[in-house]
Amino acid sequence: MATLTYIQAKTSGVAAAAQAAASVGGDKVTPNDRGMLVFRNGDAASKTVTLVVPGNTKYGIANPDVTYTVPAGATAYIGPLTADLGDPADTNLISFTYSAVTSCTVSAVTI
């Protein structure tokens, strides 16, 4: 599991080399109201990206995680990555997991 560093979007563009391979155990990122996760699925099968939502509802039931199905060859832009998605038990980091990572890259981008 890697903690991603945000790439600052620029008018002149951002190099694709900033992409990192998606980690088998998932990835983490610090909250940023102007941040998003960019997940590219280069595989022939769809993948599921899960945003792990910490905490419980006011009724004591675990907050539901949010899942995104990313079709083969597609890119998902997930955000904004606001502070309420951070896990207080993990230094307020936001966690993502993936159903599989074959041919997948991920990056955190802020505007």
N, CA, C and O atoms as a GROMACS GRO file, in nm:
protein
  444
    1MET      N    1   0.085  -0.118   0.000
    1MET     CA    2   0.000   0.000   0.000
    1MET      C    3   0.089   0.123   0.000
    1MET      O    4   0.176   0.138   0.086
    2ALA      N    5   0.066   0.209  -0.096
    2ALA     CA    6   0.146   0.331  -0.108
    2ALA      C    7   0.062   0.452  -0.072
    2ALA      O    8  -0.060   0.454  -0.092
    3THR      N    9   0.128   0.553  -0.018
    3THR     CA   10   0.063   0.682   0.003
    3THR      C   11   0.102   0.770  -0.115
    3THR      O   12   0.219   0.804  -0.132
    4LEU      N   13   0.004   0.806  -0.194
    4LEU     CA   14   0.028   0.882  -0.316
    4LEU      C   15   0.055   1.029  -0.285
    4LEU      O   16   0.000   1.084  -0.189
    5THR      N   17   0.139   1.090  -0.364
    5THR     CA   18   0.167   1.233  -0.356
    5THR      C   19   0.092   1.302  -0.468
    5THR      O   20   0.093   1.255  -0.582
    6TYR      N   21   0.028   1.411  -0.438
    6TYR     CA   22  -0.049   1.483  -0.540
    6TYR      C   23   0.041   1.541  -0.648
    6TYR      O   24   0.150   1.590  -0.622
    7ILE      N   25  -0.010   1.534  -0.771
    7ILE     CA   26   0.050   1.599  -0.885
    7ILE      C   27  -0.030   1.726  -0.907
    7ILE      O   28  -0.153   1.721  -0.912
    8GLN      N   29   0.037   1.838  -0.920
    8GLN     CA   30  -0.031   1.965  -0.942
    8GLN      C   31  -0.063   1.980  -1.090
    8GLN      O   32   0.028   1.982  -1.174
    9ALA      N   33  -0.192   1.991  -1.124
    9ALA     CA   34  -0.230   2.014  -1.262
    9ALA      C   35  -0.182   2.153  -1.304
    9ALA      O   36  -0.187   2.248  -1.225
   10LYS      N   37  -0.137   2.164  -1.428
   10LYS     CA   38  -0.085   2.291  -1.478
   10LYS      C   39  -0.148   2.322  -1.614
   10LYS      O   40  -0.192   2.232  -1.685
   11THR      N   41  -0.151   2.447  -1.647
   11THR     CA   42  -0.204   2.489  -1.777
   11THR      C   43  -0.126   2.423  -1.890
   11THR      O   44  -0.182   2.393  -1.995
   12SER      N   45   0.003   2.402  -1.868
   12SER     CA   46   0.087   2.341  -1.971
   12SER      C   47   0.074   2.189  -1.976
   12SER      O   48   0.133   2.124  -2.062
   13GLY      N   49  -0.004   2.130  -1.882
   13GLY     CA   50  -0.024   1.986  -1.880
   13GLY      C   51   0.063   1.918  -1.777
   13GLY      O   52   0.152   1.980  -1.719
   14VAL      N   53   0.037   1.789  -1.756
   14VAL     CA   54   0.111   1.708  -1.660
   14VAL      C   55   0.162   1.585  -1.732
   14VAL      O   56   0.088   1.522  -1.807
   15ALA      N   57   0.288   1.551  -1.711
   15ALA     CA   58   0.348   1.436  -1.777
   15ALA      C   59   0.282   1.306  -1.734
   15ALA      O   60   0.256   1.285  -1.615
   16ALA      N   61   0.255   1.218  -1.829
   16ALA     CA   62   0.195   1.089  -1.799
   16ALA      C   63   0.287   1.002  -1.715
   16ALA      O   64   0.241   0.908  -1.650
   17ALA      N   65   0.417   1.031  -1.715
   17ALA     CA   66   0.512   0.952  -1.637
   17ALA      C   67   0.484   0.960  -1.488
   17ALA      O   68   0.540   0.882  -1.411
   18ALA      N   69   0.399   1.052  -1.446
   18ALA     CA   70   0.367   1.066  -1.304
   18ALA      C   71   0.277   0.952  -1.255
   18ALA      O   72   0.256   0.938  -1.134
   19GLN      N   73   0.222   0.872  -1.346
   19GLN     CA   74   0.136   0.760  -1.308
   19GLN      C   75   0.217   0.654  -1.233
   19GLN      O   76   0.334   0.632  -1.264
   20ALA      N   77   0.155   0.590  -1.137
   20ALA     CA   78   0.219   0.480  -1.062
   20ALA      C   79   0.134   0.356  -1.078
   20ALA      O   80   0.013   0.365  -1.097
   21ALA      N   81   0.197   0.240  -1.071
   21ALA     CA   82   0.120   0.116  -1.076
   21ALA      C   83   0.031   0.109  -0.952
   21ALA      O   84   0.076   0.142  -0.842
   22ALA      N   85  -0.092   0.068  -0.969
   22ALA     CA   86  -0.183   0.052  -0.856
   22ALA      C   87  -0.129  -0.058  -0.765
   22ALA      O   88  -0.087  -0.163  -0.814
   23SER      N   89  -0.131  -0.035  -0.635
   23SER     CA   90  -0.076  -0.131  -0.538
   23SER      C   91  -0.176  -0.242  -0.509
   23SER      O   92  -0.296  -0.218  -0.500
   24VAL      N   93  -0.125  -0.364  -0.496
   24VAL     CA   94  -0.210  -0.481  -0.469
   24VAL      C   95  -0.294  -0.459  -0.343
   24VAL      O   96  -0.413  -0.492  -0.343
   25GLY      N   97  -0.237  -0.405  -0.238
   25GLY     CA   98  -0.311  -0.384  -0.113
   25GLY      C   99  -0.391  -0.257  -0.109
   25GLY      O  100  -0.453  -0.226  -0.007
   26GLY      N  101  -0.391  -0.181  -0.218
   26GLY     CA  102  -0.461  -0.053  -0.223
   26GLY      C  103  -0.365   0.063  -0.207
   26GLY      O  104  -0.244   0.043  -0.194
   27ASP      N  105  -0.417   0.183  -0.209
   27ASP     CA  106  -0.337   0.304  -0.196
   27ASP      C  107  -0.408   0.403  -0.105
   27ASP      O  108  -0.528   0.390  -0.078
   28LYS      N  109  -0.332   0.501  -0.059
   28LYS     CA  110  -0.386   0.604   0.030
   28LYS      C  111  -0.345   0.742  -0.022
   28LYS      O  112  -0.250   0.755  -0.099
   29VAL      N  113  -0.418   0.843   0.022
   29VAL     CA  114  -0.387   0.980  -0.015
   29VAL      C  115  -0.439   1.073   0.096
   29VAL      O  116  -0.536   1.041   0.164
   30THR      N  117  -0.373   1.186   0.111
   30THR     CA  118  -0.421   1.284   0.209
   30THR      C  119  -0.544   1.356   0.152
   30THR      O  120  -0.554   1.373   0.030
   31PRO      N  121  -0.636   1.396   0.237
   31PRO     CA  122  -0.751   1.471   0.188
   31PRO      C  123  -0.709   1.602   0.122
   31PRO      O  124  -0.612   1.665   0.164
   32ASN      N  125  -0.782   1.641   0.020
   32ASN     CA  126  -0.758   1.767  -0.050
   32ASN      C  127  -0.888   1.803  -0.121
   32ASN      O  128  -0.933   1.729  -0.209
   33ASP      N  129  -0.949   1.915  -0.083
   33ASP     CA  130  -1.076   1.956  -0.142
   33ASP      C  131  -1.069   1.973  -0.294
   33ASP      O  132  -1.171   1.970  -0.362
   34ARG      N  133  -0.949   1.992  -0.346
   34ARG     CA  134  -0.930   2.010  -0.490
   34ARG      C  135  -0.859   1.890  -0.552
   34ARG      O  136  -0.808   1.898  -0.664
   35GLY      N  137  -0.857   1.778  -0.479
   35GLY     CA  138  -0.786   1.660  -0.525
   35GLY      C  139  -0.878   1.552  -0.579
   35GLY      O  140  -0.996   1.545  -0.545
   36MET      N  141  -0.821   1.468  -0.665
   36MET     CA  142  -0.894   1.353  -0.718
   36MET      C  143  -0.798   1.239  -0.744
   36MET      O  144  -0.678   1.259  -0.763
   37LEU      N  145  -0.852   1.119  -0.745
   37LEU     CA  146  -0.777   1.000  -0.782
   37LEU      C  147  -0.806   0.974  -0.930
   37LEU      O  148  -0.921   0.977  -0.973
   38VAL      N  149  -0.700   0.948  -1.006
   38VAL     CA  150  -0.715   0.913  -1.148
   38VAL      C  151  -0.671   0.767  -1.161
   38VAL      O  152  -0.554   0.735  -1.144
   39PHE      N  153  -0.767   0.680  -1.193
   39PHE     CA  154  -0.742   0.537  -1.205
   39PHE      C  155  -0.759   0.498  -1.351
   39PHE      O  156  -0.866   0.512  -1.408
   40ARG      N  157  -0.650   0.446  -1.411
   40ARG     CA  158  -0.655   0.403  -1.551
   40ARG      C  159  -0.650   0.251  -1.557
   40ARG      O  160  -0.559   0.188  -1.503
   41ASN      N  161  -0.749   0.193  -1.623
   41ASN     CA  162  -0.758   0.048  -1.637
   41ASN      C  163  -0.713   0.010  -1.778
   41ASN      O  164  -0.789   0.025  -1.874
   42GLY      N  165  -0.592  -0.037  -1.790
   42GLY     CA  166  -0.538  -0.079  -1.919
   42GLY      C  167  -0.561  -0.226  -1.948
   42GLY      O  168  -0.508  -0.277  -2.046
   43ASP      N  169  -0.636  -0.293  -1.865
   43ASP     CA  170  -0.658  -0.437  -1.878
   43ASP      C  171  -0.779  -0.464  -1.968
   43ASP      O  172  -0.853  -0.372  -2.003
   44ALA      N  173  -0.797  -0.590  -2.006
   44ALA     CA  174  -0.909  -0.632  -2.090
   44ALA      C  175  -1.035  -0.662  -2.008
   44ALA      O  176  -1.140  -0.691  -2.064
   45ALA      N  177  -1.025  -0.654  -1.875
   45ALA     CA  178  -1.139  -0.679  -1.787
   45ALA      C  179  -1.168  -0.556  -1.703
   45ALA      O  180  -1.077  -0.479  -1.672
   46SER      N  181  -1.294  -0.537  -1.666
   46SER     CA  182  -1.328  -0.424  -1.581
   46SER      C  183  -1.269  -0.444  -1.441
   46SER      O  184  -1.242  -0.556  -1.400
   47LYS      N  185  -1.250  -0.334  -1.371
   47LYS     CA  186  -1.196  -0.336  -1.234
   47LYS      C  187  -1.291  -0.256  -1.146
   47LYS      O  188  -1.364  -0.169  -1.193
   48THR      N  189  -1.288  -0.287  -1.017
   48THR     CA  190  -1.366  -0.211  -0.920
   48THR      C  191  -1.270  -0.137  -0.828
   48THR      O  192  -1.180  -0.197  -0.769
   49VAL      N  193  -1.291  -0.007  -0.816
   49VAL     CA  194  -1.216   0.077  -0.722
   49VAL      C  195  -1.310   0.105  -0.606
   49VAL      O  196  -1.423   0.148  -0.626
   50THR      N  197  -1.262   0.080  -0.484
   50THR     CA  198  -1.344   0.102  -0.365
   50THR      C  199  -1.284   0.213  -0.282
   50THR      O  200  -1.168   0.205  -0.240
   51LEU      N  201  -1.361   0.316  -0.258
   51LEU     CA  202  -1.325   0.424  -0.166
   51LEU      C  203  -1.372   0.378  -0.029
   51LEU      O  204  -1.492   0.367  -0.005
   52VAL      N  205  -1.278   0.353   0.062
   52VAL     CA  206  -1.309   0.303   0.196
   52VAL      C  207  -1.352   0.422   0.282
   52VAL      O  208  -1.273   0.511   0.311
   53VAL      N  209  -1.478   0.422   0.322
   53VAL     CA  210  -1.534   0.532   0.401
   53VAL      C  211  -1.530   0.494   0.549
   53VAL      O  212  -1.593   0.396   0.588
   54PRO      N  213  -1.456   0.571   0.631
   54PRO     CA  214  -1.443   0.536   0.773
   54PRO      C  215  -1.565   0.578   0.854
   54PRO      O  216  -1.649   0.656   0.809
   55GLY      N  217  -1.571   0.524   0.973
   55GLY     CA  218  -1.671   0.569   1.070
   55GLY      C  219  -1.805   0.500   1.059
   55GLY      O  220  -1.826   0.408   0.980
   56ASN      N  221  -1.896   0.548   1.142
   56ASN     CA  222  -2.030   0.492   1.151
   56ASN      C  223  -2.135   0.599   1.132
   56ASN      O  224  -2.108   0.718   1.150
   57THR      N  225  -2.255   0.555   1.095
   57THR     CA  226  -2.367   0.646   1.087
   57THR      C  227  -2.411   0.683   1.229
   57THR      O  228  -2.358   0.629   1.326
   58LYS      N  229  -2.504   0.774   1.240
   58LYS     CA  230  -2.553   0.810   1.374
   58LYS      C  231  -2.627   0.695   1.440
   58LYS      O  232  -2.660   0.703   1.559
   59TYR      N  233  -2.655   0.589   1.366
   59TYR     CA  234  -2.722   0.470   1.420
   59TYR      C  235  -2.623   0.359   1.454
   59TYR      O  236  -2.664   0.249   1.490
   60GLY      N  237  -2.494   0.387   1.444
   60GLY     CA  238  -2.392   0.290   1.481
   60GLY      C  239  -2.359   0.188   1.374
   60GLY      O  240  -2.288   0.091   1.401
   61ILE      N  241  -2.410   0.208   1.254
   61ILE     CA  242  -2.382   0.117   1.143
   61ILE      C  243  -2.266   0.173   1.063
   61ILE      O  244  -2.259   0.294   1.039
   62ALA      N  245  -2.175   0.086   1.020
   62ALA     CA  246  -2.058   0.131   0.943
   62ALA      C  247  -2.103   0.208   0.819
   62ALA      O  248  -2.194   0.166   0.748
   63ASN      N  249  -2.036   0.320   0.794
   63ASN     CA  250  -2.062   0.396   0.672
   63ASN      C  251  -2.033   0.307   0.552
   63ASN      O  252  -1.934   0.233   0.551
   64PRO      N  253  -2.119   0.312   0.451
   64PRO     CA  254  -2.094   0.227   0.334
   64PRO      C  255  -1.977   0.279   0.252
   64PRO      O  256  -1.959   0.399   0.234
   65ASP      N  257  -1.896   0.184   0.202
   65ASP     CA  258  -1.789   0.220   0.110
   65ASP      C  259  -1.852   0.258  -0.024
   65ASP      O  260  -1.966   0.220  -0.053
   66VAL      N  261  -1.778   0.332  -0.104
   66VAL     CA  262  -1.826   0.373  -0.235
   66VAL      C  263  -1.745   0.297  -0.340
   66VAL      O  264  -1.622   0.298  -0.337
   67THR      N  265  -1.814   0.231  -0.432
   67THR     CA  266  -1.744   0.154  -0.535
   67THR      C  267  -1.766   0.216  -0.673
   67THR      O  268  -1.871   0.273  -0.702
   68TYR      N  269  -1.664   0.204  -0.755
   68TYR     CA  270  -1.665   0.252  -0.891
   68TYR      C  271  -1.622   0.138  -0.981
   68TYR      O  272  -1.517   0.079  -0.960
   69THR      N  273  -1.703   0.106  -1.081
   69THR     CA  274  -1.664   0.006  -1.179
   69THR      C  275  -1.599   0.079  -1.296
   69THR      O  276  -1.658   0.168  -1.356
   70VAL      N  277  -1.475   0.038  -1.326
   70VAL     CA  278  -1.399   0.102  -1.433
   70VAL      C  279  -1.387   0.001  -1.547
   70VAL      O  280  -1.316  -0.098  -1.534
   71PRO      N  281  -1.456   0.026  -1.658
   71PRO     CA  282  -1.451  -0.068  -1.770
   71PRO      C  283  -1.310  -0.085  -1.826
   71PRO      O  284  -1.222  -0.002  -1.804
   72ALA      N  285  -1.290  -0.194  -1.898
   72ALA     CA  286  -1.162  -0.221  -1.964
   72ALA      C  287  -1.125  -0.103  -2.052
   72ALA      O  288  -1.207  -0.053  -2.129
   73GLY      N  289  -1.000  -0.058  -2.040
   73GLY     CA  290  -0.950   0.051  -2.123
   73GLY      C  291  -0.997   0.190  -2.084
   73GLY      O  292  -0.967   0.286  -2.154
   74ALA      N  293  -1.070   0.203  -1.974
   74ALA     CA  294  -1.127   0.331  -1.934
   74ALA      C  295  -1.048   0.394  -1.819
   74ALA      O  296  -0.962   0.332  -1.759
   75THR      N  297  -1.081   0.521  -1.792
   75THR     CA  298  -1.021   0.597  -1.683
   75THR      C  299  -1.131   0.650  -1.594
   75THR      O  300  -1.233   0.699  -1.643
   76ALA      N  301  -1.112   0.642  -1.463
   76ALA     CA  302  -1.207   0.697  -1.367
   76ALA      C  303  -1.142   0.814  -1.295
   76ALA      O  304  -1.025   0.806  -1.256
   77TYR      N  305  -1.217   0.920  -1.277
   77TYR     CA  306  -1.174   1.037  -1.201
   77TYR      C  307  -1.260   1.041  -1.076
   77TYR      O  308  -1.381   1.066  -1.085
   78ILE      N  309  -1.200   1.018  -0.961
   78ILE     CA  310  -1.275   1.003  -0.836
   78ILE      C  311  -1.239   1.118  -0.742
   78ILE      O  312  -1.123   1.133  -0.704
   79GLY      N  313  -1.336   1.196  -0.704
   79GLY     CA  314  -1.311   1.307  -0.614
   79GLY      C  315  -1.431   1.400  -0.611
   79GLY      O  316  -1.531   1.371  -0.676
   80PRO      N  317  -1.423   1.508  -0.540
   80PRO     CA  318  -1.308   1.556  -0.462
   80PRO      C  319  -1.284   1.470  -0.338
   80PRO      O  320  -1.375   1.405  -0.287
   81LEU      N  321  -1.162   1.471  -0.293
   81LEU     CA  322  -1.118   1.388  -0.181
   81LEU      C  323  -1.117   1.471  -0.053
   81LEU      O  324  -1.012   1.510  -0.002
   82THR      N  325  -1.236   1.496  -0.002
   82THR     CA  326  -1.255   1.587   0.111
   82THR      C  327  -1.215   1.525   0.244
   82THR      O  328  -1.204   1.403   0.257
   83ALA      N  329  -1.194   1.611   0.342
   83ALA     CA  330  -1.144   1.569   0.474
   83ALA      C  331  -1.235   1.469   0.544
   83ALA      O  332  -1.186   1.386   0.620
   84ASP      N  333  -1.366   1.474   0.520
   84ASP     CA  334  -1.456   1.382   0.588
   84ASP      C  335  -1.437   1.237   0.543
   84ASP      O  336  -1.491   1.146   0.605
   85LEU      N  337  -1.360   1.214   0.436
   85LEU     CA  338  -1.330   1.078   0.389
   85LEU      C  339  -1.205   1.022   0.454
   85LEU      O  340  -1.174   0.904   0.438
   86GLY      N  341  -1.131   1.106   0.528
   86GLY     CA  342  -1.009   1.061   0.595
   86GLY      C  343  -1.040   0.975   0.716
   86GLY      O  344  -1.140   0.996   0.785
   87ASP      N  345  -0.954   0.879   0.741
   87ASP     CA  346  -0.971   0.787   0.854
   87ASP      C  347  -0.890   0.838   0.974
   87ASP      O  348  -0.767   0.837   0.969
   88PRO      N  349  -0.957   0.882   1.081
   88PRO     CA  350  -0.885   0.932   1.198
   88PRO      C  351  -0.789   0.829   1.259
   88PRO      O  352  -0.690   0.867   1.320
   89ALA      N  353  -0.819   0.700   1.241
   89ALA     CA  354  -0.732   0.595   1.294
   89ALA      C  355  -0.608   0.574   1.208
   89ALA      O  356  -0.518   0.499   1.247
   90ASP      N  357  -0.601   0.640   1.093
   90ASP     CA  358  -0.488   0.625   1.001
   90ASP      C  359  -0.437   0.763   0.959
   90ASP      O  360  -0.424   0.792   0.839
   91THR      N  361  -0.409   0.847   1.055
   91THR     CA  362  -0.361   0.985   1.034
   91THR      C  363  -0.441   1.059   0.928
   91THR      O  364  -0.386   1.136   0.849
   92ASN      N  365  -0.573   1.036   0.927
   92ASN     CA  366  -0.668   1.103   0.838
   92ASN      C  367  -0.645   1.077   0.689
   92ASN      O  368  -0.686   1.158   0.606
   93LEU      N  369  -0.579   0.966   0.655
   93LEU     CA  370  -0.560   0.933   0.515
   93LEU      C  371  -0.686   0.871   0.456
   93LEU      O  372  -0.764   0.808   0.528
   94ILE      N  373  -0.706   0.890   0.326
   94ILE     CA  374  -0.817   0.830   0.253
   94ILE      C  375  -0.764   0.703   0.187
   94ILE      O  376  -0.659   0.706   0.123
   95SER      N  377  -0.836   0.592   0.201
   95SER     CA  378  -0.792   0.464   0.148
   95SER      C  379  -0.875   0.419   0.029
   95SER      O  380  -0.997   0.438   0.025
   96PHE      N  381  -0.806   0.359  -0.068
   96PHE     CA  382  -0.870   0.299  -0.186
   96PHE      C  383  -0.821   0.156  -0.198
   96PHE      O  384  -0.704   0.127  -0.170
   97THR      N  385  -0.909   0.065  -0.239
   97THR     CA  386  -0.867  -0.070  -0.272
   97THR      C  387  -0.914  -0.100  -0.414
   97THR      O  388  -0.999  -0.030  -0.468
   98TYR      N  389  -0.857  -0.204  -0.473
   98TYR     CA  390  -0.886  -0.239  -0.611
   98TYR      C  391  -0.917  -0.388  -0.620
   98TYR      O  392  -0.857  -0.468  -0.549
   99SER      N  393  -1.010  -0.425  -0.707
   99SER     CA  394  -1.044  -0.567  -0.724
   99SER      C  395  -0.927  -0.643  -0.786
   99SER      O  396  -0.911  -0.762  -0.761
  100ALA      N  397  -0.847  -0.576  -0.866
  100ALA     CA  398  -0.726  -0.632  -0.927
  100ALA      C  399  -0.645  -0.514  -0.980
  100ALA      O  400  -0.700  -0.406  -1.001
  101VAL      N  401  -0.516  -0.536  -1.002
  101VAL     CA  402  -0.432  -0.423  -1.044
  101VAL      C  403  -0.355  -0.448  -1.175
  101VAL      O  404  -0.272  -0.366  -1.215
  102THR      N  405  -0.382  -0.561  -1.241
  102THR     CA  406  -0.312  -0.591  -1.366
  102THR      C  407  -0.335  -0.479  -1.468
  102THR      O  408  -0.449  -0.446  -1.500
  103SER      N  409  -0.226  -0.423  -1.518
  103SER     CA  410  -0.229  -0.317  -1.620
  103SER      C  411  -0.302  -0.190  -1.574
  103SER      O  412  -0.358  -0.118  -1.657
  104CYS      N  413  -0.301  -0.162  -1.445
  104CYS     CA  414  -0.370  -0.044  -1.392
  104CYS      C  415  -0.270   0.054  -1.331
  104CYS      O  416  -0.172   0.014  -1.267
  105THR      N  417  -0.297   0.182  -1.353
  105THR     CA  418  -0.215   0.286  -1.291
  105THR      C  419  -0.307   0.379  -1.214
  105THR      O  420  -0.428   0.385  -1.236
  106VAL      N  421  -0.245   0.452  -1.122
  106VAL     CA  422  -0.320   0.543  -1.038
  106VAL      C  423  -0.234   0.665  -1.008
  106VAL      O  424  -0.112   0.656  -1.001
  107SER      N  425  -0.300   0.779  -0.992
  107SER     CA  426  -0.230   0.898  -0.947
  107SER      C  427  -0.330   0.987  -0.873
  107SER      O  428  -0.451   0.976  -0.891
  108ALA      N  429  -0.276   1.074  -0.792
  108ALA     CA  430  -0.357   1.174  -0.721
  108ALA      C  431  -0.324   1.308  -0.786
  108ALA      O  432  -0.207   1.345  -0.797
  109VAL      N  433  -0.428   1.379  -0.829
  109VAL     CA  434  -0.408   1.506  -0.898
  109VAL      C  435  -0.485   1.614  -0.825
  109VAL      O  436  -0.597   1.591  -0.778
  110THR      N  437  -0.426   1.730  -0.814
  110THR     CA  438  -0.493   1.845  -0.756
  110THR      C  439  -0.492   1.959  -0.857
  110THR      O  440  -0.398   1.975  -0.935
  111ILE      N  441  -0.600   2.038  -0.853
  111ILE     CA  442  -0.608   2.152  -0.945
  111ILE      C  443  -0.598   2.282  -0.867
  111ILE      O  444  -0.602   2.390  -0.927
   0.00000   0.00000   0.00000
